[in-house]
Amino acid sequence: MRRNAKLSRRETLIKLIASGGALSLAGCDFDSRSPGVLSILDSVEPLTRTVQRALLAPREALAREYGPQDISSYFKPNGSTAPDDADYQAAAAKGFADWRLEVAGLVENPMQLSLADLRALPARSQITRHDCVEGWSCIAQWTGVPLSSLLAKARLKPQARYIALFCADTLEETLDGNGKYYETIDLIDAAHPQTILAYAMNGAPLPIEHGAPLRLRVERQLGYKMAKYVMRIEAIDSFEALGRGSGGFWEDRGYEWYAGI
């Protein structure tokens, strides 16, 4: 995914600021990468997130689901397709038999779950469309554990506000040495019935290029929010201390934290 692939909402906001006169930006050239514009966009993003949620469907609304005949014959893998992390490669070589998902942070009941443990829990299957910020879409069936049911077992503490997902993906280290890939969502999206930790795709175990052994599916958001190669999830009260403080790998590089569609 390219650094200049900005979400359209930011570009639209720039144009609105430039033409509407709602804010005074004397001295700014409206370059979407200029410090002045980025500062303003960062300051108003919580407002745009609130407005989006007010204008779009209510939080309990489901993303559209499709039939088996609609499944794409080819689903484009994106981002990392084979992490270089040594521990991940060792786990993959054993078919992830020794792999464990750690559930930690602001929870009363920390857990470590194997793939067998996850498959033994009540599952959800859904056929949904994956929309990439780059402009392409694909449809696939995903099967996994609803994140809400996993968090219910972990018992969130009252101060928890976000769920952070930490991944084996080394893309971040490759680009700038700033740590491994991570993503965050709030409790609204974590509770959504279509937000699942998927371990299967189109009726088969999740392929490595699509995030094996486990990936997030948060169907009301764009594809870059759907972290692959999930190794650990944590309940947190803030993401300011993670990465560069914007809540995710691509968010740290200028993308919006809330990518609702």
Secondary structure, DSSP 4 states (H G I P E B T S, - for coil): --TT---HHHHHHHHHHHHH-SS--TT----TTSHHHHHHHHHHHHHHHHHHHHHS--TTPPPP---GGGS-S-----S-SS---HHHHHHHHTTTTT--EEEEESBSS-EEE-HHHHHHS--EEEEEEEE-TTS-EEEEEEEEEEHHHHHHHH-B-TT--EEEEEES--HHHHHHS--S-EEEEEHHHHTSTT-EEEEEETTEEPPGGGTTT-EEE-TTB-GGGS--SEEEEEEES--TTSTTSSSBTTGGGT--S--B-
